[in-house]
Amino acid sequence: MSKLKAIRKRIGSVRNTQKITKAMKMVAASRLRKAQVAIETLRPYAYRTRDIISQLAARADFTDHPLLAQRPPKKVELLILTSDRGLCGGFNSNINRTTARYMRDNELGHEAISLDIVGRKGVEFFKRRDVEINTVFRNILEDPNQEKASEIAEHAIRSFTEDGLDALYVVYNEFKSAITQKVVVEQLLPIVPAPLDEGVTAPEFIYEPSKREILDSVIPGHVTVQILRMLLESVASEMGARMSAMDSATKNAGELIAKLTLQYNRARQAAITKELIEIISGMEAL
């Protein structure tokens, strides 16, 4: 009887867990639709801006603007975009492993590698390791917007122009679909010039009012737009990963309930059979 009670209690516990995972899946699906619309709206503008800025960089000299300066990457920062919450499959672990692998593979090529982290899960992972954490950005992911992206961009630009930083890379999950995310390591600073065919000279642009004024205006804005795009990519990827993880958890809970129910019925049948045998044996003894 105690075994039946334990199985019945476990079935109730799994059923309650299933209700929670199903609710979390629905919430993630709702937030995913909103995040997907946001990133699909911004992508064309962000990609076109990146193409234009890379064309400008191909036609400009590093003396035209500080963010165009190409230096040997001795001092490098990685801006990693993780989440504040778990229960989203391999979303955070993929980012953390990719970052750790990059640092391990490039420790000889770079003299110093430090981290800027968005998301509590990245902080929890790297604070237990011998890694220099430069800046932690908080309260970014609940509502990523241009103001928050501008805060991160200003920090990145200041590090590159004033603190001797040679390169800044961003590690984030690029949103492909609700079930597919791709970890990307993308150089943000210095600006990457557009590749030119060998022997081809790019025609010079005409700048109005002046080249420096134009670059001072558009390049910081470009950095902000790209960071905002990456934040939205990361949020959409997180919601997709969480929805998939909770869907799998809900299905697994259903399968476990079915197994436990079968186990319960067999145990109950065995208990009834045992009682009948004892009754029959008692009657025969009389």
C-alpha positions, 0 to 999 in steps of 0.5 A: 500500500505504501508503494502505491501511495508513493507512485501516486504521489510521484504521478501528481508531482510530475503532473504539476511539473508538466503544467509548469513547463506547458505554461512556460512554453506558452509564455516563451512562444508569445515572447518569441513572436514579439522578438521575431517581429522585432529582429526581422524588422531591424535586420534589413536596416542593420545589414544595409548600414553595415554594408555602407559603413564597410564601403566607407571604411574601404575608401577611408584611411585609419587617420580619418576616424579612430574607429577605423584604426587597424592595429595588431590585436594584442588587447582584445575584449569579448562582449558575450550575450547570455540570458538572465534565466535558465531553462533554455536548453543549450542557449547559454552553454553554447555561448560560454563554451564558444567563448572559452574555446576562443580564449583558449585558442587565441591566448598566444595570439592576444596578450590580454583578453577580457570580457564584457558580459550581458546576462546573469548566466554568463557572469555565473559561468565565468566568475568561477574561472580565471578570467578577467571580467571587465564590465557587467551590463545589467537590466538589458534583456527585459526590454532591449532598446536603442538607449540600452544598446547606446550605453553598451556602444559608448562603453565599447567606443571609449575602450577602443579610443581611450583605453588602448583596446585593439579589437572588440568581438561579440559572441551571441546566438544568431536567430535562425528559427524557433528551433535553430540558433547559431553561435556567432563570433563577430568583430565589431571594432575596428570597423571591417572594410569591405573586401576589394578585388585584387588590383581594383581601386575603389572610387572615392566618395564625395563628402558633404559637409566633410569626411570627418563630420560624416564619419563622426556621425554615422560610425557611432550610430552604426555601432549602436545599431549593430549592438541592438541587432545582436541583442534582439537576435539573442533575445529571439534565440533565447525565447526559441530555445526556451520554447523548444526546451519546455516543449521537450520537457512537457512531452517527457513529463507526459511519457513519464506519467504514462510509465508511472500510471502503468507501474501503478496499475500493475502494483495495484493489480498485484496487491489485489491478487495477493489479497484474493490469494490470502482470502482464498487460503484462509477459507481453505484453512477453515 
